[in-house]
């Protein structure tokens, strides 16, 4: 998955001494944001089979005890 990128803040720093600090800060927080996005994707991928199994159990219960075939919305 491609992540959006922003122009480097380090190149727009008025003081050349701050350029390495800003470049490190931007790289650090960009990495943290990408890590958080990957964690969210892994969590949703991990929960998807449980959601499908739960829906299947619910459909079987409705068909058996609810008196009919479940209607998929």
C-alpha positions, 0 to 999 in steps of 0.5 A: 500500500502506498502511503501519502508523502509530504514535502520534506520539512527539512528543506524549508527550514530557515536555519540550516542547522535545523535541517538534520533535526527536522529530517530526523523528526519527520522520518521518525513520525512518518515511520510511527504513522506507517507502523500504526496503519500496519497494526490496524490493518493486521488487527482488522485482517485478524478479526475478519474470520471471527466476524464471518464465523459469528455471522454464520452461527447467527444465520444457522440459529435464525434458520433453526429457531427463528422460523425461517431463512435469514435475510441478508441485508 
